[in-house]
Amino acid sequence: MVTVKWLEDKSFLAKNGKSKQLEDSFSFLQGMNFPIYCFGIQSLEEDTSFEGISCIIEEEQSILDAVLLSQWEDRMLKDCFKYDVTTSEIKVVTGKMKFLCQLNEGQITDHLLKSEGNTLLELDPFVFDCVKHQEELLFCLANSKKAKSELIPSASVPDSAVLVIINVTPIEYGHVYLVPCASNRLYRFLDARSTEIITRLAAEINNQSFRIFYNCYIPNCSGVYFEACYFPHPLPVEFRPAGTLFGASGRRGIHICSIIDYPIKTLSFQTTQNLKILAAAISEICFQLEEKNIQYNLMISDSGKKIFLFLQKTCAASHAISTWECGGYLLFRNRYQFDQVTEDAMVNRLSSFSLDDNNFEAVKQLCCSIASKFDV
């Protein structure tokens, strides 16, 4: 059995009036066993390169990728989802941006915020008590003290785990929630440990179609959570040219680029060597942005080697847009609006949420300053 270290710092745990409700939401975990994927420590050793995280040949499917897809597809066969997302129509909007649009009429449920005149889908914040059935929890992620990662087919949920839960109203194939928790409670803030384990998930999934998303400042959110799913093609932001802001001179440092000619202010962070350093830098940057009350979104791609930071202007959090929308993947709820959408309309929408130029310059300086501390 893997030994998992308990989280002793309780400062990141939910302490608001919802704590009792959240504890009740975890009650179904008591006495139940689930698959546990345990990350080994080998990939975090100081001299281990990023490429050494997984020994999987690129053409082969990793164990973690197989576990996630097989568990998700099993729930599809059991009718755990509100609709079949594979039947949703997707098109590329004419223009240089190549925005992707999905007609997803199945998402018109009580999980949506439907304001009059709104043409795009806006999702309600995730609340953990939406997990009503044991089958919605696919498996858990945890750190171990063993050298290599391993899958335990059935075990009780360890403390300081990340729960992998299906989204019953998916936007794409394999759509799941990734929920860090400890002592039957959710984290209230994005911390370095959560960022690291989520980035390791992307690395060990080792699938170029896999993306992880994080939305900051979601209204009425019960705690920190990520979302992830598989996209058959790269998102539009990933095709845009980029200008280098910070090129690390050290062997294991971080490269920062500013995405050029894109309607929402975006930075990308990349490393080819060390996951732990990248995760630590991103965690510190996010902490500083939250301290400065700057709204942002994160997208992890390229098997964990690249992280996009989307910067939104400070406004009512209920008006913030999702990370996949920032990346150029937009959802519509009726046929007419889906058929009539234009690139200009999408550019205008994203631009209306973007951070202004002056604040963007300040954020760029902040990110480069933090990254320089990890240039070793």
C-alpha positions as CSV (number, residue, x, y, z in Angstrom):
1,M,0.0,0.0,0.0
2,V,1.3,3.4,-0.9
3,T,2.1,5.8,1.9
4,V,0.7,9.2,1.3
5,K,1.8,12.2,3.3
6,W,-1.0,14.1,5.1
7,L,-1.3,17.8,4.4
8,E,-0.7,19.6,7.6
9,D,-1.1,23.2,6.5
10,K,-4.9,23.7,6.8
11,S,-4.7,27.3,5.5
12,F,-5.8,26.3,2.1
13,L,-8.9,24.4,3.2
14,A,-12.5,25.6,3.0
15,K,-13.5,27.4,6.2
16,N,-16.6,29.1,5.2
17,G,-20.2,28.3,6.0
18,K,-20.3,25.5,3.4
19,S,-17.8,23.3,5.3
20,K,-20.5,21.0,6.8
21,Q,-22.2,20.7,3.4
22,L,-18.9,19.8,1.8
23,E,-18.2,17.2,4.5
24,D,-21.6,15.7,3.8
25,S,-20.8,15.6,0.1
26,F,-17.8,13.4,0.8
27,S,-19.8,11.0,2.9
28,F,-20.1,8.5,0.1
29,L,-16.3,8.1,0.1
30,Q,-16.3,6.6,3.6
31,G,-15.7,2.9,3.5
32,M,-15.6,2.8,-0.3
33,N,-12.7,1.8,-2.5
34,F,-11.7,3.3,-5.8
35,P,-8.8,3.1,-8.2
36,I,-5.8,5.2,-7.0
37,Y,-3.1,6.4,-9.4
38,C,0.0,7.2,-7.3
39,F,2.7,9.5,-8.7
40,G,6.2,8.4,-8.1
41,I,9.0,10.7,-6.8
42,Q,11.5,9.9,-9.6
43,S,10.2,12.6,-11.9
44,L,10.7,15.2,-9.1
45,E,14.3,14.5,-8.4
46,E,16.5,17.6,-9.0
47,D,18.4,16.2,-12.0
48,T,15.5,14.5,-13.7
49,S,14.5,16.1,-17.0
50,F,10.9,16.8,-18.0
51,E,11.1,14.1,-20.6
52,G,11.9,11.6,-17.9
53,I,8.5,11.9,-16.3
54,S,7.2,9.1,-18.4
55,C,8.9,6.2,-20.1
56,I,6.1,5.8,-22.5
57,I,6.9,5.9,-26.2
58,E,4.9,8.8,-27.7
59,E,2.9,6.4,-30.0
60,E,1.9,4.2,-27.1
61,Q,-0.9,4.9,-24.7
62,S,0.1,5.7,-21.1
63,I,-1.5,3.8,-18.2
64,L,-3.0,6.9,-16.8
65,D,-4.5,7.9,-20.2
66,A,-6.0,4.4,-20.5
67,V,-7.5,4.5,-17.0
68,L,-9.1,7.9,-17.5
69,L,-10.6,7.1,-20.9
70,S,-11.8,3.6,-20.0
71,Q,-13.4,4.8,-16.8
72,W,-15.1,7.7,-18.6
73,E,-16.4,5.5,-21.4
74,D,-17.7,3.0,-18.8
75,R,-19.8,5.8,-17.3
76,M,-21.0,6.7,-20.8
77,L,-22.2,3.1,-21.3
78,K,-24.0,3.4,-17.9
79,D,-25.9,6.6,-19.0
80,C,-24.3,8.7,-16.3
81,F,-24.2,11.8,-18.7
82,K,-27.2,14.0,-19.5
83,Y,-26.5,13.7,-23.2
84,D,-24.0,12.2,-25.8
85,V,-21.4,14.9,-26.4
86,T,-20.1,13.0,-29.4
87,T,-23.2,14.1,-31.3
88,S,-22.6,17.8,-30.8
89,E,-21.8,19.6,-34.1
90,I,-18.5,21.5,-34.3
91,K,-17.4,23.9,-37.0
92,V,-14.5,26.2,-37.8
93,V,-15.4,29.9,-38.1
94,T,-14.2,31.4,-41.4
95,G,-11.2,33.8,-40.8
96,K,-7.6,33.8,-39.8
97,M,-8.2,32.9,-36.2
98,K,-9.9,29.6,-37.0
99,F,-12.2,29.8,-34.0
100,L,-14.0,26.6,-33.1
101,C,-17.7,26.6,-32.3
102,Q,-19.8,23.8,-30.9
103,L,-23.6,23.6,-31.0
104,N,-24.4,22.0,-27.7
105,E,-28.2,22.0,-27.2
106,G,-27.9,19.3,-24.5
107,Q,-26.3,21.8,-22.1
108,I,-29.5,23.7,-21.6
109,T,-30.0,22.4,-18.0
110,D,-30.1,23.9,-14.6
111,H,-26.3,23.8,-14.7
112,L,-26.4,26.9,-17.0
113,L,-26.7,30.6,-16.3
114,K,-29.2,31.6,-19.0
115,S,-29.5,35.4,-19.3
116,E,-31.8,37.0,-21.8
117,G,-30.2,37.7,-25.1
118,N,-27.1,35.7,-24.3
119,T,-25.9,33.7,-27.3
120,L,-23.1,31.8,-25.7
121,L,-23.2,29.2,-23.0
122,E,-22.0,30.3,-19.5
123,L,-21.6,27.5,-17.0
124,D,-22.6,27.7,-13.3
125,P,-19.8,27.3,-10.8
126,F,-19.0,23.8,-9.8
127,V,-20.4,22.8,-6.5
128,F,-19.1,19.5,-5.1
129,D,-22.4,18.4,-3.8
130,C,-23.5,17.9,-7.4
131,V,-21.9,14.5,-7.0
132,K,-24.9,12.5,-6.2
133,H,-23.7,9.0,-7.2
134,Q,-20.7,6.9,-6.4
135,E,-20.2,6.2,-10.1
136,E,-19.4,9.8,-10.8
137,L,-16.1,9.5,-9.1
138,L,-13.8,7.7,-11.6
139,F,-10.6,7.4,-9.6
140,C,-8.2,9.4,-7.4
141,L,-4.7,10.9,-7.8
142,A,-2.1,10.9,-5.0
143,N,1.6,11.3,-4.4
144,S,3.6,8.3,-3.1
145,K,7.1,7.7,-1.7
146,K,7.9,5.1,-4.3
147,A,10.2,5.8,-7.2
148,K,7.8,5.0,-10.0
149,S,4.2,5.8,-10.6
150,E,1.7,3.0,-10.1
151,L,-2.0,2.2,-10.3
152,I,-3.7,0.6,-7.3
153,P,-6.8,-1.0,-8.7
154,S,-8.8,-0.6,-5.5
155,A,-8.1,1.2,-2.2
156,S,-9.7,3.7,0.2
157,V,-9.3,7.4,-0.8
158,P,-6.1,8.8,0.8
159,D,-5.9,12.2,2.3
160,S,-4.6,15.0,0.2
161,A,-5.9,13.4,-3.0
162,V,-7.2,14.8,-6.2
163,L,-10.6,13.4,-7.1
164,V,-11.3,12.8,-10.8
165,I,-15.1,13.2,-11.3
166,I,-17.1,13.2,-14.5
167,N,-18.8,16.3,-15.7
168,V,-22.4,15.1,-16.4
169,T,-22.8,18.0,-18.9
170,P,-19.5,17.6,-20.9
171,I,-18.3,20.0,-23.5
172,E,-15.9,17.4,-25.1
173,Y,-14.9,13.8,-24.8
174,G,-13.4,12.8,-21.5
175,H,-14.6,15.9,-19.7
176,V,-13.9,15.6,-16.0
177,Y,-13.5,17.7,-12.8
178,L,-10.2,17.5,-11.0
179,V,-10.8,18.4,-7.4
180,P,-8.0,18.7,-4.8
181,C,-9.1,17.9,-1.3
182,A,-7.8,17.0,2.2
183,S,-9.5,15.9,5.4
184,N,-12.9,15.8,3.6
185,R,-12.7,19.4,2.6
186,L,-11.9,21.4,-0.5
187,Y,-9.1,23.8,-1.0
188,R,-10.1,27.5,-1.1
189,F,-6.9,28.7,-2.8
190,L,-4.7,27.5,-5.7
191,D,-1.5,26.3,-4.0
192,A,1.8,24.9,-5.3
193,R,1.0,21.3,-4.4
194,S,-2.2,21.3,-6.3
195,T,-0.6,23.0,-9.3
196,E,2.2,20.5,-9.3
197,I,0.0,17.4,-9.1
198,I,-2.3,18.7,-11.9
199,T,0.6,19.4,-14.1
200,R,2.0,15.9,-13.4
201,L,-1.3,14.5,-14.5
202,A,-1.0,16.2,-17.9
203,A,2.5,14.9,-18.2
204,E,1.7,11.3,-17.4
205,I,-1.5,11.3,-19.5
206,N,1.0,11.9,-22.3
207,N,-1.7,12.6,-24.9
208,Q,-1.5,15.7,-27.1
209,S,-5.3,15.9,-27.3
210,F,-5.6,16.4,-23.5
211,R,-6.1,19.9,-22.0
212,I,-6.5,21.0,-18.4
213,F,-8.3,24.2,-17.5
214,Y,-8.5,26.5,-14.5
215,N,-11.0,29.3,-14.0
216,C,-10.1,32.0,-11.4
217,Y,-12.8,33.9,-9.5
218,I,-15.8,31.7,-10.2
219,P,-18.8,33.1,-8.2
220,N,-20.1,31.1,-5.3
221,C,-17.5,28.4,-5.9
222,S,-17.2,25.9,-3.1
223,G,-13.4,25.4,-3.6
224,V,-10.6,25.1,-6.1
225,Y,-11.1,22.7,-9.0
226,F,-9.8,22.1,-12.5
227,E,-11.5,20.7,-15.6
228,A,-10.0,18.6,-18.3
229,C,-11.0,17.0,-21.6
230,Y,-9.8,15.8,-24.9
231,F,-9.9,18.0,-28.0
232,P,-9.3,16.3,-31.4
233,H,-7.4,19.4,-32.7
234,P,-5.3,22.2,-31.1
235,L,-7.2,25.2,-29.9
236,P,-6.9,28.4,-32.0
237,V,-4.7,30.2,-29.4
238,E,-2.1,27.5,-29.9
239,F,-1.7,28.4,-33.6
240,R,-1.0,32.1,-32.9
241,P,2.5,33.5,-33.2
242,A,4.4,34.4,-30.0
243,G,7.1,36.8,-29.1
244,T,9.7,35.9,-26.5
245,L,9.6,37.9,-23.2
246,F,11.9,35.8,-21.1
247,G,14.3,33.2,-22.4
248,A,15.9,31.4,-19.5
249,S,19.6,31.0,-19.7
250,G,19.6,28.1,-17.3
251,R,19.3,24.5,-18.4
252,R,16.0,24.0,-16.5
253,G,14.5,27.4,-16.6
254,I,11.2,28.8,-18.0
255,H,10.5,30.5,-21.3
256,I,7.8,33.1,-21.4
257,C,6.1,34.3,-24.6
258,S,3.4,36.9,-25.3
259,I,0.8,35.7,-27.8
260,I,0.7,38.0,-30.8
261,D,-2.4,39.3,-32.6
262,Y,-5.0,37.5,-30.3
263,P,-8.1,39.3,-28.9
264,I,-7.5,38.4,-25.2
265,K,-4.1,39.2,-23.5
266,T,-2.3,35.9,-23.3
267,L,1.1,34.6,-22.1
268,S,2.6,31.2,-22.5
269,F,5.0,29.5,-20.2
270,Q,7.1,26.6,-21.4
271,T,9.9,24.3,-20.3
272,T,11.5,21.2,-21.8
273,Q,13.2,20.1,-18.6
274,N,11.6,20.5,-15.2
275,L,7.9,20.2,-14.3
276,K,8.4,21.1,-10.6
277,I,10.0,24.4,-11.5
278,L,7.3,25.3,-14.0
279,A,4.5,24.4,-11.5
280,A,6.1,26.4,-8.7
281,A,6.5,29.5,-10.9
282,I,2.9,29.3,-12.1
283,S,1.6,28.9,-8.6
284,E,3.5,32.0,-7.4
285,I,2.4,34.0,-10.4
286,C,-1.3,33.1,-9.8
287,F,-0.9,34.0,-6.1
288,Q,0.4,37.4,-7.0
289,L,-2.4,38.0,-9.6
290,E,-5.0,37.1,-7.0
291,E,-3.4,39.5,-4.5
292,K,-3.7,42.2,-7.1
293,N,-7.3,41.2,-7.9
294,I,-6.5,40.3,-11.5
295,Q,-8.8,37.7,-13.1
296,Y,-7.1,35.0,-15.1
297,N,-7.5,31.5,-16.6
298,L,-5.0,28.7,-17.1
299,M,-4.7,26.1,-19.8
300,I,-2.2,23.3,-19.6
301,S,-1.3,21.6,-22.9
302,D,1.5,19.8,-24.7
303,S,1.6,17.0,-22.0
304,G,2.2,19.6,-19.3
305,K,5.1,21.3,-21.0
306,K,3.2,24.5,-21.9
307,I,0.8,26.6,-19.8
308,F,-1.3,29.4,-21.2
309,L,-2.2,32.3,-18.9
310,F,-5.3,34.3,-20.1
311,L,-5.7,37.7,-18.5
312,Q,-9.2,39.2,-18.0
313,K,-10.1,42.7,-16.9
314,T,-11.4,42.9,-13.3
315,C,-15.2,42.9,-13.3
316,A,-18.0,41.0,-11.8
317,A,-16.9,37.4,-11.7
318,S,-20.2,36.3,-13.1
319,H,-19.3,38.0,-16.3
320,A,-15.9,36.2,-16.7
321,I,-15.5,33.7,-19.6
322,S,-14.3,30.1,-19.4
323,T,-10.8,29.0,-20.2
324,W,-11.8,27.1,-23.3
325,E,-13.6,30.2,-24.6
326,C,-10.4,32.2,-24.0
327,G,-8.6,29.5,-26.1
328,G,-11.0,30.0,-29.0
329,Y,-13.5,27.2,-28.4
330,L,-17.0,28.6,-28.1
331,L,-20.3,26.9,-27.2
332,F,-23.7,27.9,-28.6
333,R,-27.1,26.8,-27.5
334,N,-29.2,27.3,-30.6
335,R,-28.9,26.6,-34.3
336,Y,-29.5,30.1,-35.6
337,Q,-26.8,31.7,-33.5
338,F,-24.4,28.9,-34.3
339,D,-25.0,29.3,-38.0
340,Q,-24.7,33.1,-38.0
341,V,-21.5,33.5,-35.9
342,T,-18.7,35.4,-37.4
343,E,-15.0,35.9,-36.6
344,D,-15.5,39.6,-35.9
345,A,-18.2,38.8,-33.4
346,M,-15.9,36.3,-31.6
347,V,-13.0,38.7,-31.6
348,N,-15.2,41.5,-30.2
349,R,-16.4,39.2,-27.4
350,L,-13.0,38.1,-26.3
351,S,-11.6,41.6,-26.6
352,S,-14.3,42.9,-24.3
353,F,-13.1,40.7,-21.5
354,S,-9.3,41.3,-22.1
355,L,-7.0,43.0,-19.6
356,D,-6.0,46.5,-20.8
357,D,-2.6,47.3,-22.2
358,N,-1.1,49.1,-19.2
359,N,-2.0,46.3,-16.7
360,F,-0.8,43.7,-19.2
361,E,2.6,45.3,-19.2
362,A,2.7,45.2,-15.4
363,V,1.7,41.5,-15.5
364,K,4.5,40.7,-18.0
365,Q,7.1,42.3,-15.8
366,L,5.8,40.4,-12.8
367,C,5.9,37.1,-14.6
368,C,9.5,37.7,-15.8
369,S,10.6,38.7,-12.4
370,I,9.2,35.5,-10.8
371,A,10.5,33.3,-13.6
372,S,14.0,34.7,-13.1
373,K,14.1,33.3,-9.6
374,F,13.7,29.8,-11.1
375,D,16.4,30.3,-13.8
376,V,19.0,27.8,-12.6
